[in-house]
Structure formats: C-alpha cells, structure tokens
Amino acid sequence: MNQTHDPHPRYSDRPGADIDPELDPNLEVDLAYAASVASSTTVAPTGDNVLDTIDSETQVFDEDDDDGPRYRGATNDPAFGFLIAIALAIGLAPLNGSGQAELRYTIAWSVLAIFGVLAWWFGSTARVGQETPENIVWGISFGLILGMPLLAFGGPTLSAAVDFLFGMMTPGSLLAYLIFVIPLSETLFFRGILQENRPFWMIGLMGSLWSIVLFFPLMDLQNFPFVAVVIGTVLVMMNLIYSYVRQRNGLAAAWVCQIVVNLALVFVPFLGQ
C-alpha cells in the first residue's frame, strides 16, 4: 500500500517533542510567543479556592498592619514630657515672687495637658469608654475616704497651705482649675500615658514629685516647716490613691476621684478663709 508523503508533517504536542524549526521558519517565533502567553496567564480561583485566596491575602494584610495606621510619636517615651514639665515648673519659679504664680500654674499644667491630649488623639494612651456606674461610685468613694478625714482633722493646716498655694486666685478661677484644668492634665498624663506600662506606685511617686516641685516654691518652708511636711505627706497619699483607683476601677474613676479630693481639700478650705 502506497504511503502519501506529507510535505508538512504534523509535530507532536507533547512537551519535549523534537521539532525542527527549519521546516517552518515561523514555527520558532510562534512557540516563543505561546510560551510567553502561557507563563503570564493566571488561572482565576473558583469555588472554595476564592475564599482561600481572600483569607490568605487578608491574613497577610492583618499581619503587616495589625492595628491600622499609627502615629509615629505614639511609641515615644512619655517620660520626656515629664522632664519638660518638671524643668518648666522649676525654671518658672521666679514668677511666684512677681505675683504671677497663676501664670506659672497655667503653663506647667498646659504642658501635661498637651502631651496627654496628643497621646489621646494620635497615640496608644488609655481611653475613657462607656463606664459603669459602679466604677464612678468607687472613684467618688475613694475621694471621700481620703478627703473627709483630712478635712475634719487637718482643717487649719489645709487652710494655711491653700492660702500659700492658691491665695492669688478668685473662687471662680480656682474652681475651674480644680474641676477642669488639674484633673484633665494630670489624669491624662500620669494615669493615662505613664501608667499604661508602669506600676501604680511608681506613677504615684512621679505624680507626688511633680506636685512637690510645683507647689513647694510657693510655701514658706522656713517659718512653716510643719505645714510643708503635712502637705507633702498629703500629696503623696493623693497621688497614690489616684493611681490605685486608675488600676482598680479605670481612668474615669481616677478622674472623678481627683475632682472630689480637690473640692474637699482645696476648695472647701479656700471658702472657709
């Protein structure tokens, strides 16, 4: 049986088949083009593969950005702000002698407030969320437990200290400081930023150091050393209580506790003068 000779033989589609490109000059170009198309083609996932692909991509995204965008200053050491506030409180001490102690208070507490508010906006400081009435009641209770005995047994000493520290203020401006300025700045800074990764007793001591540096330059330490000792002890107790309440019942409870103590130990003696 005669076999017909095919001048253009068909080549095997099997990978690795021997192909002689001399039989067709365009064949080598076509094979190169086909190989490039095959390598650039992506098979779209179907069925369960789609969910697997989405889950894997989401997992990678979550690992790269776990908490979303973060302010680059959020991880800075807040002790830097503490040192700045201490330095300003000491450096502005000459304002006390010129009758501008209120201005010194405003600048010093403003530094704490600025650091606290910036950390609140951009950083990882503690937040005041939806609080339970129980925590607020505990904050008020701790404030009364500290304030009422000291007011009952140390009334004359507190009156003398308040006259040294806040005698230049009017009742209205002092009330604004005790309810808004001081609790906001000190609570956000000490109990909000510093106490996030430090024990409560350390924050209590740091707050006590801040209060002593801020208040003692206005006191007559030579003529009234007993008053200075009593006030220093009270300041340490106050700051330790605030930090303990922050650890036990949250930031809002510590905030309310400081307001109650301020009214009991400062505003009531001020009105009694």
Residue pairs with C-beta under 8 A, 6 or more apart in sequence:
8 23
8 24
9 23
11 17
11 19
19 27
19 31
21 27
21 28
45 52
45 53
70 124
71 121
71 122
71 123
73 118
73 122
73 123
74 119
74 122
74 123
74 124
75 124
78 115
78 119
78 189
78 193
78 194
79 194
81 111
81 112
81 115
81 189
81 193
82 189
82 194
82 206
82 210
84 111
85 108
85 111
85 112
85 115
85 189
85 210
86 209
86 210
86 213
88 107
88 108
88 111
89 104
89 108
89 210
89 213
89 214
90 213
92 103
92 104
92 107
92 108
93 104
93 217
95 101
95 103
95 104
96 104
96 217
96 218
99 168
101 168
101 218
102 168
102 169
102 173
105 177
105 214
106 181
108 214
109 177
109 181
109 182
109 185
109 186
110 185
112 185
112 186
112 188
112 189
112 190
113 181
113 184
113 185
113 188
113 189
115 189
115 193
116 125
116 184
116 185
116 187
116 188
116 189
116 192
116 193
117 188
119 125
119 188
119 192
119 193
120 127
120 188
120 192
123 193
124 196
125 188
125 192
125 193
125 196
126 191
126 192
126 195
126 196
126 251
127 251
128 250
128 251
128 252
128 255
131 250
131 252
131 253
134 249
135 249
135 250
135 252
135 253
136 252
136 253
136 256
138 245
138 248
138 249
138 253
139 245
139 249
139 252
139 253
139 254
139 255
139 256
139 257
139 260
140 256
140 257
140 260
142 241
142 244
142 245
142 253
142 257
143 241
143 256
143 257
143 258
143 259
143 260
143 261
143 264
144 260
144 264
146 237
146 238
146 241
146 261
147 260
147 261
147 263
147 264
147 265
148 264
150 158
150 234
150 264
150 265
151 158
151 264
151 265
151 268
151 269
154 230
154 234
155 269
155 272
157 226
157 227
157 230
157 231
158 265
158 266
158 269
159 269
159 272
159 273
160 224
160 227
161 219
161 227
161 230
161 231
161 269
162 266
162 269
162 270
162 273
163 273
164 218
164 219
164 220
164 224
164 227
165 215
165 218
165 219
165 266
166 174
166 177
166 266
166 270
169 177
171 267
171 270
171 271
174 266
174 267
174 270
175 267
178 259
178 262
178 263
178 266
178 267
179 259
179 262
179 263
182 258
182 262
183 255
183 258
183 259
183 262
184 255
186 207
186 210
186 242
186 258
187 242
187 246
187 251
187 254
187 255
187 258
190 203
190 206
190 207
190 210
190 239
190 242
190 243
191 203
191 242
191 243
191 246
191 251
191 254
191 255
192 251
194 203
194 206
195 203
195 243
195 246
195 247
200 240
200 243
200 244
200 246
200 247
201 240
201 243
203 239
203 243
203 246
204 236
204 239
204 240
204 241
204 242
204 243
204 244
205 236
205 239
205 240
206 239
207 239
207 242
207 243
208 232
208 235
208 236
208 238
208 239
208 240
211 235
211 238
211 239
212 232
212 235
215 231
215 235
216 228
216 232
219 227
219 228
219 231
221 228
234 265
238 258
238 261
238 265
241 257
241 261
242 254
242 257
242 258
242 261
243 254
245 253
245 254
245 257
246 253
246 254
